[in-house]
Amino acid sequence: MRRSSSRFSYSLSSLLVIGVVLMAFLFSSCDISIKIPRIPSLKKSAPKREFSDELARALLNIKSAHVIAEEGKIFIHWDERFVEKEKVEETLNEVFTTFSSIADKISFSISGEGETPVQKMTGHLLSFSNGQERVSYKAHITYEGSNSTLSGEFVFPSIYSKLITDDFVDRQRELYTSRYRLTLDASAEEVPFKELLAALAAYGNLPEEVQNELVGIKEKLDDLLAISGAPTDLTISVSLDQAQKGIFRGSELDGLDKFYTINLVDEEGGMFSFDTLESGSTLLLTMEASRRDGNDLLSFTTALILKITSVSLEGAPFELYTIEDALRIAEERTIFVRFNTNFATPSVAEMVYGGTVHTIGREQTVVLPFDGVLSSNVNSVPSGHKNAGPITRASEHVRLTIPSAVTVGVKGTMIVNARRAANATKFQGHVTGSDYAVLHLEEDASLHVENRGELYVLGFIEGTGEVTVHSGGTLHEGLFISSFRGGTASSKIEEKVFPFDQYTVSQIEVPLNIEAGGTYNAKSVVWASYKYHHGDLTLVGDGGIIQINNGAVKKVYDKNTGHNTLTLTGEGSLNNTSVQVGGIIASTLGRAILFDGTWHFVIQNGNQFTIKAKAALLPASSLTIEKGAKVVIQKGGELTIFNNGLTYVDDYNTYPNGETEHYYRNPVTLGYTANTPAKVDNRGTLIVEEEAGIAGVVGGSGVVTLDDKAIKEYEFYRVEGSADSAKAVAVSVVYPE
């Protein structure tokens, strides 16, 4: 039997356990009375931050326009090509009503002018801006008894060209002729076909009064089209939200269907419809356009590269791009996946983007948010209350897909985000409700966390591809604990026992490879002293529980059972470690690291793993040492195997905790009981050195070598009682000869 696997198991558990333990009993959970020092700056800034967050969420509910609050800026955008002043007034009334409904008291000043009550802001802003696209403001706010000041801008993208005013017709005529002057003045040989179509489409979208002012324009465009000849290919961009509302809606060819009957054919020869669009991507289509007036000279067929845009850049919420184009132009700006998005398939990617490998640059961040506010905070929790229920399945906010045979490298930062919470005492760090994002990897798709790159998986990675963390790369995955006993109980037993024994990392559902030099952290969150606390635990890497000297660790998660199997190739060790949360430090030294029945460890042929800490395989967990592999338990280390009549009893939580199954993204069947034996299948070599301990039965055909001074009977501590009555009780465990 290879202790390496066990050791490996320890490390994961340890780190996870440590973090939660620390946070839980040190900071105090449901019933402990330990006081935690408050940080003045956090106390002072919290009301202002909470107001901004609540406002941003509320503004998303406005129906008359798109309203987004982002770092002080209030973006207000209307889908309509032209907007009546009454529509603008309606939206502004909703905006300021939202401000008032959240703040206890609020007043504004616009562009340095005197204070204006919120009730008068609509009229004041309308008269002040009259088509301005940016108007600066300051808002003086009282919220939850705290006074603060917000400053920023009201931003009205393209309002100058949208707002219908008294001089609207003249303005639109001038805007149109200015925009298409070069097209109209050039000969057909000099004008790109796409420009002619765009000019025709824009003409068709003008109000009738403006078209009448430009009656000669359409005739000129038709003449140019008749002699220009159709192109062999055409590229246009249209945002996903607009495309779902009509043919080419929002693109430079929006309105072309006023003059043409358009059929779109996909690569397989099937009919393509915007109505069926569910994700942004880049598509290769054939466009068949027949003139509605019967003029066959103006009909055409062409290859169409259609970019369905769905991601935005920091500071420009209404300008959408394909994910590939965003990566190309973002520079140091954050990229937000606003709608479901697919990277292009290999054939299209080769043609349009020059290859199937895409890179998140060193200074770039890609965020898959869990809400419309585009939250990128990796420590997001519910505000104002402790409890939040389990996940709502199949309800992710947004999804990004990497197709088969496409590779994405992370040199900067990628965040698959989620809001996590606590529920009652025992459940800590689960994803709650529909507040999560999903990254989908198709078969043979791959995601690589490269040197200095960081990947946060607090939502989920699903599919049949793989994730690899290379040397120098860092992965953060959420930690879910389902057996916390509470602060009082934990404080009473912490010298002998970790305060929880059932926990998992289940957000990465695809195979995960962590190479030597890579770092794998578990991000824990615990409710204590009426607030949430966060801690990062190193599972694999320097200073962590598992140290890989060479080779790699591979984690495979079974979404049907909730079980994790960790396989070690190479050389490594399981070590004691400690975690600091606030002013408290928790250490694994002297305490058994518990692995429940969802943890399974494999040490592969030809590899060696050294156990330098204590570990316990609880009922149904397992360790496999393959032929040719070696596990060494060194002095101070222990391996306790719960079999041979040794049962596991928990006076506070059931084992396994059946309610846990409701907290997984996919329905799981854990498939074991407290009486299911833990297994050690030793087909290689297990060595127990001097003053190292082992208890329980080791199975398999391999060799077990015990030093004369190896410890074959010792005390194992379990918990009896709960809250004030909790205590650590010693149980004798034995290795049978």
DAVEN-V435251 format. One record per backbone hydrogen bond with DSSP energy under -0.5 kcal/mol. CO is the residue of the C=O (numbers start at 1). NH is the residue of the N-H. Records with the same first field share a line. If there is no record, write none. Layout:
CO: NH  NH
This chain:
1: 3
2: 5  6
3: 7
4: 8
5: 9
6: 10
7: 11
8: 12
9: 13
10: 14
11: 15
12: 16
13: 17
14: 18
15: 19
16: 20
17: 21
18: 22
19: 23
20: 24
21: 25  26
22: 26  27
23: 27
24: 28
28: 529
29: 529
38: 40
39: 42  43
40: 44
41: 45
42: 46
43: 47
45: 49
46: 50
47: 51
48: 52
49: 53
50: 54
51: 55
52: 56
53: 57
54: 58
55: 59
56: 60
58: 61
59: 62
65: 67
66: 77
68: 70  75
70: 73
73: 70  75
74: 155
75: 68
77: 66
83: 164
84: 87  88
85: 89
86: 90
87: 91
88: 92
89: 93
90: 94
91: 95
92: 96
93: 97
94: 98
95: 99
96: 100
97: 101
98: 102
99: 102  103
105: 142
106: 118
107: 140
108: 116
109: 111  138
110: 113
114: 110
116: 108
117: 120
118: 121
120: 124
121: 125
122: 126
123: 127
124: 128
125: 129
126: 130
129: 132
133: 156
135: 154
136: 111
137: 152
138: 109
139: 141  150
140: 107
141: 143  148
142: 104  105
143: 146
146: 143
148: 141
150: 139
152: 137
153: 74  155
154: 135  156
155: 76  157
156: 159
158: 161  162
159: 162  163
162: 83
163: 165
164: 85
165: 168
167: 171
168: 172
169: 173
170: 174
171: 175
172: 176
173: 177
174: 178
175: 179
176: 180
178: 181
180: 184
181: 185
182: 186
187: 190  191
190: 192
192: 195  196
193: 197
194: 198
195: 199
196: 200
197: 201
198: 202
199: 203
200: 204
201: 205
203: 206
207: 210  211
208: 212
209: 213
210: 214
211: 214
212: 215
214: 217  218
215: 219
216: 220
217: 221
218: 222
219: 223
220: 224
221: 225
222: 226
223: 227
224: 228
225: 229
232: 303
234: 305
236: 307
238: 309
239: 243
240: 244
242: 245
243: 246
246: 249
247: 255
248: 251
251: 254
253: 256
255: 258
256: 259  260
259: 292
260: 262
261: 290
263: 288
264: 272
265: 286
266: 269
270: 266
272: 264
273: 276
274: 277
280: 342
281: 308
283: 285  306
285: 304
286: 265  288
287: 289  302
288: 263  290
289: 300
290: 261
291: 294
294: 296
295: 298
296: 299
300: 289
302: 287
303: 234
304: 285  306
305: 236  307
306: 283  308
307: 238  309
308: 281
309: 240
310: 338  339
311: 321
312: 336
313: 316
316: 313  319
318: 320
319: 313
321: 310  311
322: 326
323: 327
324: 328
325: 329
326: 330
330: 333
333: 365
334: 314
335: 367
336: 312  338
340: 280
341: 401
345: 349
346: 350
347: 351
348: 352
349: 353  354  355
350: 354
356: 358  407
358: 409
359: 361
360: 411  412
361: 364
364: 413
365: 335  367
366: 415
367: 337  369
368: 417
371: 374
377: 380
380: 420
386: 422
390: 433
391: 393
392: 395
398: 438
399: 341
400: 440
401: 343  403
402: 442
403: 406
406: 446
407: 358
408: 448
409: 360  411
410: 450
412: 454
413: 366
414: 416  456
415: 368  417
416: 458  459
417: 437
418: 420
419: 432
420: 382
421: 429  430
422: 388
423: 427
426: 428  484
427: 423
428: 481
430: 421
432: 435
433: 392
434: 436
435: 419
436: 397  398
437: 460
438: 400  440
439: 462
440: 402  442
441: 464  465
442: 445
445: 466
446: 408
447: 468
448: 410  450
449: 470
450: 453
453: 474
454: 414
455: 457  476
456: 416  458
457: 478
460: 439
461: 509
462: 441
464: 444
465: 511
466: 447
467: 513
468: 449  470
469: 515
470: 473
472: 452
473: 519
474: 455
475: 521
476: 457
477: 523
479: 481
480: 504
481: 428
486: 490
487: 491
488: 492
489: 493
490: 494
493: 496  497
496: 592
499: 485
502: 482  483
504: 480
507: 461  509
511: 467
512: 555
513: 469  515
514: 553
515: 518
517: 472
519: 475  521
520: 539  540
521: 477
522: 524  537
523: 479
524: 535
526: 528  533
528: 531
531: 528
533: 526
535: 524  537
537: 522  539
538: 545
539: 546
540: 520
541: 544
545: 547  575
546: 541  548
547: 549  573
550: 571
551: 516
552: 569
553: 514
554: 567
555: 512
556: 565
557: 559
558: 561  562  563
560: 669
563: 558
564: 600
565: 556  567
566: 602
567: 554
568: 604
569: 552
570: 608
571: 549  550
572: 610
573: 547  575
574: 612
577: 588
579: 581  586
581: 584
584: 581
586: 579
588: 591
592: 594
593: 616
594: 596
595: 618
596: 599
598: 564
599: 622
600: 566
601: 624
602: 568  604
603: 626
604: 607
607: 630
608: 572
609: 632
610: 574  612
611: 634
613: 638
614: 593
615: 640
616: 595  618
617: 642
618: 621
621: 679
622: 601
623: 681
624: 603  626
625: 683  684
626: 629
629: 685
630: 609
631: 687
632: 611  634
633: 689
634: 637
637: 693
638: 615
639: 641  695
640: 617  642
641: 643
642: 678
643: 646
645: 647
647: 649
656: 658
657: 660
658: 661
659: 662
660: 663
661: 664
673: 676
674: 648
676: 620
679: 623
680: 682  699
681: 625  683
682: 702
684: 703
685: 631
686: 705
687: 633  689
688: 707
689: 692
691: 636
692: 711
693: 639
695: 641
697: 699
699: 682
703: 686  705
704: 706
705: 688
707: 710
709: 691
710: 712
711: 694
712: 735
714: 733
716: 731
718: 729
719: 651
720: 727
722: 725
723: 726
727: 720  729
729: 718
731: 716
733: 714
734: 696  736
